[in-house]
Amino acid sequence: MLAFYLSIPEVENQRKSQNVIAGRRRAFKEGRYVGSPPKGYSVGRDSTNKPILVPNNDAPYILEAFELMATGVYNLREVFNKLKDKGYKSSKTAFSNMIRNPLYSGLVYLSAYRDEKEQFIEGIHEPIITRMLYSKVQDVINGRNKQKGLNHKKVNPAFPLRGFLMCPKCDKPLSGSISTGRNKKYAYYHCFSPCDIRIKQEDAHSWFHHFLRSISLDENAYELLVEIIKNEFDKINKQNKVGPKQREKLKNLEEKLINVQDLFIDGDLTKEEYQNHKKNIENLINEVKDRQIQFSKKKEVFDLYKNGLKSMQNIENQYIKSNVEFKRRLIGSIFPEKFQFQNKKVRTADINPILHKIAHFTRVNKENKKRDKSQKKDLSRCVAGAGLEPATFGL
Ligand SMILES: [Zn+2]
């Protein structure tokens, strides 16, 4: 709603000049609305001869519009038509904006500006409607929107797997529903006719929690994995290492560049010779610097992995105590596409391959304390391999 007020012409016009903005904001902060008056108000003068909003002949229409809306019986178009029949003149868009404007309830909206947050200020003008009537109407409007499906982005927290979980029979995403039995409510993930696959919500969730537990890392496995990944990164970085040798090389090159410059100034080099030398040296310098950049980038990637692994400790509990938005982010990062249950378990083929390896590694590591070398190698190669986005588990 606030975004809308930012776009009304009065607010847009604030871009005039610093002084105008400052003066206007000062007035707003005193509760004095300045600018062109909205429908239902005219600009009058107060006792100090300053401008103030005064209700005009349209005010009763506006009050009636709000009262009709608040009943919840009519929709916006119906209320608009009723008032139009009575002689109220407005466009539908203006009407729709009007019914959302808190100014009629006595509040002045001040937009955010520089380090000031947006705010509502108690206005000094006479309200046309009460604050309560205003908020009742907003509830009605928002409730309507929901029914129309405009807020369909809201996910039902009872079905966090919805959209990710696919039908094992026909591969369509399962929906979630609650049906009321005689004594109890039953929640299901289900497919549609003619398939009619149903999975009890509690079963699906318990299988899913079990899966999360299986990819959770214990402290032991975490440390081991970090060590493996670190070794792998060290290996890659050896060739790019920025050691004393590299620094020395860079210093030499920079000195050479100064020498060439001196030679040119002293007249020992032609302009062309100088430019050639300069170009060559600069290329060499860039090469060294590029290596440094590559190195720090690798380090960044390593840190990403480390943090990703950190968030895989106790992943089940993290998931259970989070809100539905986080849950869905997490699910999205575990499965590159969608997933299915197979024999009451998450189908392993659906899991992000890196997570899959990690889960497998953890399991083997738990079962058998001897650390299997080939396992380690396989995992580290997978982690360090090209094209694997560590950000996929940036939870
Ligand atoms: Zn199906």
Residues whose N, C-alpha, C, O or C-beta is under 5 A from the ligand:
A	BS01	ZN	C167 K169 C170 D171 C191 C195 I197
